[in-house]
Every structure is written in C-alpha cells, then in structure tokens.
Amino acid sequence: MLYFPTPYPDELLGSLLIRACHHLGLSPAALVRLIADGAGDLFFLVPSFLETISRLTRMSAWQLLLKHTVFPYAAIGLTSQRRAILARDLLSASARGSSVRLRASFSLRATLGFHIEALSCRRYCEQCCHEDRTRFGESYWHTQHALPGVFVCPQHGKILHLSSIAALPRLSTSNAKLPQEVTGQPCNWGLDEKRLQCIGRAALHAMTLPENTWDTVNAEYFACASTIVASREQSRWRVDPMVVDFGRFYGPTFLEKIGLGLASMDRDAWPAKLLHGAHPRLLLQLRHILLQLFLKSAWKPTT
C-alpha cells in the first residue's frame, strides 16, 4: 500500500494532503496522478477523494468527514434533509468540474464567508504551531482554526494569526504550505478577547448539538419574536429593542468585519429576520451562533 500520513488531532483534511505532498516529495498535481490517475483536484477546505484517503489512512470516510473537515460546522442549523444532502455531496466531491463538487464548493463558500476578506485566508495559532513542531516534528492546519466564529485559539486563548494564503483555491505548489512556512499577523476583530473566546466556545458547542436541537431553537426564536412584537406596540419609534441591544453587544466594527453589519435597527435587520424564520444562505451558521449567544447571555426582553 502507498505510504500516506495519518491525520493529527483536529487536522484539516487539506492539511493532511499538504503533508502528504511534503512527505512524498510531490506537487499536489503529482499526488492526484498517484492516487486518482490525475482525475480531479485537491482542495484545502472542500473534501477531495474521501474514499481513497479512507483506504490510505484506514479511517472510514464518515469519520474523516466528521473529524477532519468543516462539515460539523456547516451542518449547524440545517434540517435533517439538508444536512444529509450536504454530507452526501461532500463525501462524493472529487471529480474535476463535477456538479457535485461545484455544489459542495458553493455550500462551503456560503458557510465560511469567503466573500469577506477577513474570513477568506487560512488562520493559525503561533503557539499551536510551536507545540505541534515540538511534538510531531511539523506543524499543521487545525480544523477548529478554520471555522468562522473561532477567532481565538480554543486551546491557548490567543487571537489567531491571519496568513496571506487564500483558503478556497485548489492546492498548488505555491499554496501547499504548512503554518511553519507562512507568516501572518493577529487579526484585529474590533472586539475584546474575552467576548471572542465566548463566541468561539459557542461555535464549538453548536457543532455538538443533535439535529433536532435546532427545531427547539427555532421555537425559541418565534417565542422571542412574539415578545418583541408585543413590546413594540407601545413604542413610538420604529426600532427593534433586541436589534439595538444586539448591535451594542457586538459593536459595529466587529459585525462589519465579519460581513454581518446591521442594515437597520428594525425588522429589516438580519437578527430580527432570523427570529422571524428567515433562513439565509450566507453565513447562516455564524448568524445562529451570534444570535444564540446574545439571547442567552445579554438580552432581557422588556415586559
């Protein structure tokens, strides 16, 4: 059997492929020729050749999907049917230009916010990089560090560094780099570290919730929306008190930085729309995380 490295804890599948290129002395294109006769591309975030990698690592494709891709994050807030469709697409996404790969790529673009500059590049923790090199002899890209909502390293509590390497494109000789091979700077998110840590914990917790949990969450949203409507009937101003407090809690700089600024302070604002049943394609998961954290920790409806 062809030598292939074993995934490290919390290692992103794209990172495993980069290490395979390094260990075998191959370019990404040459690695594809070796494992799949050149029929397809390798990507940093869109899973490629899961069945083949499963055989090489002796891990099930499903285990790889759950432990070494962003699928658990992308599935936050999805119905069981949509979650199953996304899993199927990611498990079978490999062939160059295939409709399945394009559909999976589009889903991850919408989930991970690649249209937003601050979310479009690979992120890493300097301390993780140092410790990984000490423990394993090399660094690697952590799955948790790639998630919107995780702006601070969950292990070390330090703001993640933002590299100059885009996260979306297919792997090539120029971007098949490990954290030890790149330079970056901590990103200024416009929010204090303590609150960023709370957001990160909320994101990781949301990934562990069973599917039917989100039905309960939606019911809580509607109950909250009903309370707001009742309180607004006595207000002279066309503002939503929840949206105003939400904007104060996170601040305009942070919300604009992550592409979720508030267009208004009334029902046109996305937090109010989410409460009333909206299901936006772009950054749905991060919207859920921010709204849930705010409702649980900071907002008390006026009665």
N, C-alpha and C positions, 0 to 999 in steps of 0.2 A: 504494500500500500504506500502511496505517496506520502512523504513527511508533510505534516501540517501542524502548526502550533495549536495549543489548547487555549481556549479563552480564559483570560484572567477574571477575577471577580469584578462584576459590573463593567466588563469591557464591551464597548460598542462593536457590533459585527464589522463595521467598516474599519475599525482599528485592528481587528484580528486579520483582516485581509491585507492591511498595510504591513503588519508584522510578518505575514507570510511572504510578501514580496521581499522584505528585508532579509529574512532568514534564507530564502531560496535564491536570492540574488537576481530576482526577476522584476521586470516592469509590470504594472497592472495588466497591460495588454498581453504580455507573455504569460502571465498567470492564468488569464482567461483561456488562452490557447491550450494550456496544460490541463486545466480542469474541465473545460467545456468546449474544446475544439474551436475556440475563438468566437463562439456564437453568443454574443451578449457583452454587457459592460459590468464593471464593478462600481458600486457607489458607497459613499461614506455613510449615508443615512437610509437610503432605500435598500432594503434587503435584497441580495442577489444570490442565486444558486443555493438556497437554503437546504435543499435535499442533498446536493453534492457536498456542501460543507458539513451537513449532518453525518454523512458517511465518513468523511475525513477526520472529524473530531469525535465520532462515536457518541454524539449527543443528538437527541431527537430534534427534528425541525421545529416542533412546537416549543420545546424547551429553549432552543436558540431564540425563537421569536419572543418568548416571554422574558427571558433573562438578559438578552444581548441586543435588543432593538428598542425603538421608541414606541412599539405597539401598545404596551400598557398605558402609556400617556395618551396616545392618540385615541384610545378607546374610552377615555373619560367622558361621561355624559351621553354616550351613544346608546341607542336602543339595541336590544339583543340582535335584531336582524342586521342593523348597520355594522355592529361590531363583528358579526360573523362574516359579512361581506368583506370588510377591511382585512380581517385575518386571512381569508382565502386569497385575496389579491396579493398581500404581502408574501404569503407562502409560495406563490407561484410567479412572482415578479422576477424575471431573469432575462428573457429574450430581448435583444436589441429592437427598440421601436414597437414592441408588442403593446396592444391596447391595455393589457393587464398591468404592465409596468408603468405605462403612462398614467393610468387611473390611480395606481398606488402612489406615484410620484406627486400627482395633483393633490391627493388627500393629505400627504405629509407636508406639502407646501402650505396648505391652508391651516394645518395643525400647528406647525412650528414657526410660522411667521417669517419666511424667507424674504418677503417683500419689505421687511423692516430692517434697516441697516444694522441696528444693534443686536438683532437676533439672527443675522444671516451668516455669521462666521463661527468657526469652531472655538469652543471655550475650554479652558483647563485651569486647574489649581496648581500653583507652583509647588506647594508643599506635597501634594499627591505625586507630582512628577518626581520630586526628590526621593520620596519614600518608595515609590514604585521602582526606581532605578536601583535603590539600595537592596530591595527585596528580590527583584526579578532580573536585574541587570539591564532593564529597559523600561521606558515609560509607555503609557498607552492612553487612549482617549476613553474617558468614563462615560457610560450611558447617561447617568444622572446629570452630568455637567452639560449635556446637550439639550436638556428639557427647558422650554420656556417656563418661567416660574421658579426655576432653580438658578438664582443669580449669585448665590453664595455656596461654597463647598459644604455639603451636608456634614462632612467629617471634621473639617478644620475651621469652619465658620468664617473663612476668608472670601472676599469678593473674587469671583472667577476672573481670570485674565482673558481678554479678547484677542485672538490671533488675527492675522490678516488673510487666513485661508478660508475661502467660502465653503460652507458645509454642504451645499446641494450638489455641485457638479460631480460627474463620474470621476473615478480615481484615475490619475495620470501620473507620469513620472514626476511632474512638477509639484503635485499636491499630496503625494503619498508620503507624508511626513508624520512623525510622532511628536508629542509635545516637547520632548527634549531637543527637537530640531527646529523649533519655531521660536519667535519672540512675540511678546504681547504685553498689554498693559491692562490693569484693572479697569473695568468699565464704570463710569460714573452714572448710576441709575437715577440719581436725584432723590434717593430715599435712604434713610438710616439703615445700618447693618442689621439692627435688631428686627426691624419690620421685614427686611429682605429675608432674614432667616425664618420668620414666621410664614412667609409666602412659600418658601422652599419646603418647609415641613408640611404645609397644607397640600402642596403639589404631590409630594411623595405619598401622603396619606390617601389622597384621592385615587391614586393608582391601585391601591389595595382593596378598595371597596367593591363588593359584589355588584353584578349588573343591576339587580332590582333596586339597589340603593337609590339610584337616580330617579326612579319613579317617586320615591318618597321626597327626594329633594325638590322635584317639580311641584309636588303638592304643597311643600313648604313655601315655595316661591309664590304660588297663587294665593295662599293664605296671607302672606306678607303684602302682596299687591292689593288685596282687598282691604287690609288695614290702612294702607296708604291712601287709597281712594276715599275711604271714609273720612280720614283726617283732612284731606284736601278740599272736601266740600265746604269747610268753614274758612278756607284760606282766600285772601284777596288776590294773591299773587299766583301767576302761572309757573310755579316751581314745584318740583317733587322733593320733599324734605329728605327722602332717602338718597336721592342723587346728589344733593348738596353735601350731605354728610359723607357720602362715598368719595366725592371729589376732594374733600378736606382730608379724609383719612389717608389717601394715597398721594395726593398732591398732583397738580397739573404736569409738572416736569416728568415725573415717573410715568404717568399714563400716556403722555405724548411719546416718551422714549420707547415704549413697548407697542406703540401703534394703537392704543385704546383710549385716546383722548375723548373727552365729553363734548359732543357737538352742541348740547344744550343742557339745561337743568330741569327739563320737563320730561314728558313721556317719550320724547324723541331720543333721549339719551339711551345708550345701549344697556346700562344696568336695569333701567325701567322696562325696556323691551324684553330683556331676558326674563324678568319677573313675570311678564305677561305672556310667556310662552314662545318667544322668538327662538329660533334655532340657527344662528348664523354659521356660515361655513368657515369663515376666517377666525382663527384663534378661539374657537368655542371653548376648548378645554381651559385656557388661561382665564377667560371670562368667568367660567364657573368657579375656578379656584379663588379668584379675587372677590367675587360676589359672596361666595360661601364664607370666606374668612371674615369679610366685613360684617355680614349679617350675624355671625356667631360671636364676634368679639367686640364690635364697636357701635352697632346701631340699635337704638331702643325706640320703637315707634311711639309717637305722641298719641295719647288716648284722651 
